[in-house]
C-alpha cells in the first residue's frame, strides 16, 4: 500500500488537437517513440522528408489528404461551372437593363420562349454608324437589309428568310419592296407588312444593326463558318474605303468584321450567278455558326463577356428574361435547314425599280412548313 504521508504522483493533462491540425505518425512508429518527444523508431530522431531512411526501411508512400477525394473534386468542379453560368446570367440581365433599346410594335405574346413556340422576326438594319464614310450613313430612312423569321421554343425549330426585294402590299404605302416597310414605319410597319403577306402572327421582334454586330462576334472569339468560296467588295473594297472579304470554300474561322461583310455580301465574285437568296442562306448559316460557337468550350470561358455584349447588339420588344429564354431555346434546339421564299418572277415597282414576286402557293407551302417547325 502507498504511504498516505507521501504526496500523490504528478500527472499531466493533455488536450487533443483539432482534427485538421493532426498529423498521422509515419508507419512503424510505436507508442514509445511517440512518448519520446517525437523521436523515430528505436529512439532515433526522425529522418527529414525525402532523406534515405536507411537499410531495410522504405520511404512512406505519399498520400493525398484524407479530405481530398475524387467525389469532392467533381463536386467542386460542378459548383464552379454552375457559379460561372449563374454569374453570366446575372451579367446578361444587368446588361439588358442598362443597354437594351426597346422596339415599339403591336405584337402578340405566345408564352415564355423557352417552353412555348414563338415566332420571332429578326431584322438586320442597313443603318450605318453616324461617323461612317459608307453611303447611307447620314440617311434617316434605313431599310431592313435582312428579314428572317425564327420559330423557337417548346421543341420548335424553323427558319424562313424573305428576300429583301420581294414586292408586297405595304399598309398605307401601296406596292413596294418589302424592305421599304422598315424605312417607312420602322419595326411596327415591318411587322404589319410581313404578317399580312404571310398570314401568320409574329410574337416578338429583334433588330440587329451594323454598328454592334461585329463586337458580339469578337466577344465570342470569332465563329467558324462553313460554306462556299466568297469574295466581295463592300462599298468598293479596301481601295475605296470599304471592306474586302475573301473566304475559301470549306471551314473558315472569321472575326466580327468578316462576319458582317459575309452577312451583307450580295455580289459574290467567286460565283457571279448568286442572287439575294444565296445571301439569305449565308445569313442562316452564319446564325448556325454562332450557335455552334456558343456550345463550345471556348465560348464557355468567355460567357460573361458574351452575356454583357449581346444586349448591346440588339433592340427588341422583349425584356431581359424573355430575351434570355429565346437564346436558351435557340441553343438547346436543333439547327434547321435554311429556307428562303422562292420568287416566281419579277415585276416593276411604282418607283421604277424591279423587284421579285412570290406566288401564293409558295407562301402557303413555306408558312405551313415553318409553323410545323
Secondary structure, 3 states (H helix, E strand, C coil): CCCCCCCCCCCCCCCCCCHHHCCCCCCCCCHHHHHCCCCCHHHCCCCCCCCCCCCCCCCCCCCCCCCCCHHHHHHHHHHHHHHHHHHHHHHHHHHHHHHCEECCCCCCCCCCCCCCCEEEEEEEECCCCCCCCCCCCCCCCCCEEEEEEEEEECCEEEEEECCCCEEEEECCCEEEECCHHHHHHHHHHHHHHHHHHHCCCCCEEEEECHHHHHHHHHHCCCEEEEECCEEEEECCCHHHCCEEEEECCEEEEECHHHHHHHHHCCCCCCCCCCCHHHHHHHHHHHHHHHHHHHCCHHHHHCHHHHHHHHHHHEEECCCHHHHHHHHHHHHHCCCCCCCECCCCEEEECCCCCEEEECCHHHHHHHHHHHHHC
